[in-house]
Amino acid sequence: MRRLAPYQTGLWLAEYLDIRCQLCRVYRSTSSLHTASHSVINNTVFAKLRRNINQRLNSGLLCADCHHSIAWLPKPFDVDIAAGTALTIQAATYYDYPIRQAIRAFKHHEDMIKLPLLMHAIRQLPRPHGCHSENSVIVAMPTTNQRLLKRGFDPVSILSAQLSKHWQIPLWSGVERIDDTLSQQGLTRAERLSNLDNAFAVTQTPPVKRLLLFDDVATTGASLQALGRAFLDSTAVAGVNPSPTPNLYQIFAYALAHGSQS
Ligand SMILES: [Zn+2]
């Protein structure tokens, strides 16, 4: 993680120095801050500015209007990871404008300007009930070395580091991605699942029983499903009992955004 400094500086600036909304600053031609400096006696503008500052002090990186314009916390959905065992996936928001554009710019063009908006979205994820630093770890969706080399940075690890800070739950990285076959993009659900068979290898025993999986975008949930299965399969291989023991781990899954990749 040699590239921590630039994005951390950007986040710090966005959080503490830049009191403009991280969304309408980008997508609107004027900002309330700019207008305020030219309308000294305009009380409504000051009132709006004050609201924006209050919103920011409440850990918001967006103004209240922009915050409410995005449908936060989609309904969670389940995927099966073993017979009778479902993995529940909760996303912070939908993979739609403006989050979709921000994720793409961040992921594919390393656009750190978009990170505060994504950070704001991550902060909408409530810490799972009963989970804390002593009994839970966050498991970021691993990438392959090939992808890391090609892309030069790992967007999911940066986002999961922010989630770790938000929840005060440590990251754990004892699982590796061993496939580097096809991108999941554009595949049917059946193709995604078969593509993901044996994609992950659990290389260490998790230190706790509660595993909070995290990925940037969940579409069908196939990647998180395969990652969850890898933990259940690892207990089947390592344990005396040849059948998977689903109750060994409590696994939950989270994503920044839920929606279609198309
Ligand atoms: Zn705004």
Residues whose N, C-alpha, C, O or C-beta is under 5 A from the ligand:
A	BS01	ZN	C21 L23 C24 L62 C63 C66
